[in-house]
Each structure stands twice: as C-alpha cells, then as structure tokens.
Amino acid sequence: LADWPSQSPDANPIENVWAYIKQKLRGKRVFTLKQLSREIRCIWKALPLEYAENLVDSMPRRYQTIIDADDGWTRY
C-alpha cells in the first residue's frame, strides 16, 4: 500500500462534485427520495466536461500540496 496522508478526505475530487451538485440543488423543490435521486442524476449527466477535466488536471497539484505540507493542513 502507498503511504496516504492521515487527514486528506477532501483531496478527493468527488467532494468538489458533491459541492457542485448541492449548489445546483439549491432552490429546487424536492419532496421525495425518488425526486432527489432524479435531480442528482440529471445534474450529474449535465456536468460540464470541462469541469471534470479541470478536476482531473488538478490532482497532481493537490497531491503535491499535501506532500509539501508534510501531513499538515492544506486547503484540500
């Protein structure tokens, strides 16, 4: 197993995707779990390709920041 920083759950780009989805859900009238699931799927399918590419491109920088912090605090 590779060494992994002890406190880096937010380094995972899916956290950014969830934040994006939550932002898009604001103001929507969702009353059931089925409606929520449908809305999330629609937002996911409409996620701009450029947004996803930017997240992927940010990974080396994210991990280098964590490495440089020597397990200290980072913005990720």
C-alpha positions as CSV (number, residue, x, y, z in Angstrom):
1,L,0.0,0.0,0.0
2,A,1.1,3.5,-0.7
3,D,1.6,6.0,2.1
4,W,-1.5,8.2,2.4
5,P,-1.9,11.4,4.4
6,S,-3.9,10.7,7.5
7,Q,-6.3,13.6,7.0
8,S,-7.0,14.1,3.3
9,P,-10.6,13.1,2.6
10,D,-11.3,16.4,0.9
11,A,-8.4,15.9,-1.5
12,N,-10.7,13.5,-3.4
13,P,-12.3,15.5,-6.3
14,I,-15.6,13.8,-5.8
15,E,-16.0,16.3,-2.8
16,N,-15.9,19.1,-5.4
17,V,-18.5,17.3,-7.5
18,W,-20.8,16.9,-4.5
19,A,-20.5,20.6,-3.7
20,Y,-21.4,21.4,-7.3
21,I,-24.4,19.1,-7.1
22,K,-25.5,20.6,-3.8
23,Q,-25.2,24.1,-5.3
24,K,-27.3,23.1,-8.3
25,L,-30.0,21.5,-6.0
26,R,-30.5,24.8,-4.1
27,G,-33.9,26.2,-4.8
28,K,-35.3,23.0,-6.3
29,R,-38.5,21.7,-4.9
30,V,-37.7,18.1,-4.0
31,F,-40.0,16.2,-1.7
32,T,-39.2,12.6,-2.1
33,L,-36.1,10.4,-2.3
34,K,-37.1,9.5,-5.8
35,Q,-37.2,13.1,-6.9
36,L,-33.9,13.8,-5.2
37,S,-32.3,10.8,-7.0
38,R,-33.7,12.0,-10.3
39,E,-32.4,15.6,-9.8
40,I,-28.9,14.3,-8.8
41,R,-28.8,12.1,-11.9
42,C,-29.8,15.0,-14.2
43,I,-27.2,17.3,-12.7
44,W,-24.6,14.5,-12.9
45,K,-25.3,13.9,-16.6
46,A,-25.2,17.7,-17.3
47,L,-21.9,18.1,-15.5
48,P,-19.7,20.1,-17.9
49,L,-16.8,18.0,-19.4
50,E,-14.5,21.0,-18.8
51,Y,-15.4,20.9,-15.1
52,A,-14.5,17.2,-14.8
53,E,-11.3,17.7,-16.9
54,N,-10.2,20.6,-14.5
55,L,-10.7,18.3,-11.5
56,V,-8.6,15.6,-13.1
57,D,-5.9,18.1,-14.1
58,S,-5.8,19.4,-10.5
59,M,-4.9,16.1,-9.0
60,P,-1.1,16.3,-9.3
61,R,-1.2,19.8,-7.8
62,R,-3.5,18.6,-4.9
63,Y,-1.2,15.7,-4.0
64,Q,1.9,17.8,-4.3
65,T,0.4,20.3,-1.9
66,I,-0.4,17.5,0.6
67,I,3.2,16.1,0.2
68,D,4.7,19.6,0.7
69,A,2.6,20.1,3.8
70,D,4.2,17.0,5.4
71,D,0.8,15.9,6.7
72,G,0.0,19.4,7.8
73,W,-3.1,21.4,6.9
74,T,-3.9,22.2,3.3
75,R,-6.8,23.8,1.5
76,Y,-7.7,20.4,0.2
